[in-house]
Amino acid sequence: MTDYHVIIPDEDYQIVEFRQDDLPGVAVINRALREFEPKVVFSWHLSVMIRFVDLIEQGMPSQADRDLVDPFGDMLDAKFKGDSPDKPNALFLARITWKGSRELIYRVFDPEPADAVLRELIEKKTYPREFDYRIDNDAEWKLASWHLSACVNNA
């Protein structure tokens, strides 16, 4: 087993506005992860897709829906990262709002704790809006390439 020396960067957000399928989208991306190494330590890509219900123009969520979903996202952020800021289990990559949905994306060290959190929420039905999630092994960070390159291109 290889030992790595990991320095967790402070989150540094960039807002990226985009259009896809002729609908507007807004991404908040942690640009501190562009240069982060060793990426292999956080080799799992976690995506949580939350469905908004109360939409306004062009598929964007109403303020009421954002007020309901934002604290849920904050709770997930804390649970995924864990109790140790120096040794978090997950790194925030991006939050994307587009076409009636919010996607929360993390790079994860150990997928089991994040999976357990999400399974418990589903089992107990303790969530404000329906959601789906995926955890994929992605040691080369290919699933994060759009986010990190969009951040660079709009810096």
Beta strands, then each sheet from edge to edge (+ up, - down):
strand 1: 13-20
strand 2: 23-30
strand 3: 44-51
strand 4: 90-98
strand 5: 101-108
strand 6: 131-137
sheet 1: 1+ 2- 4+ 5- 3+ 6-
end
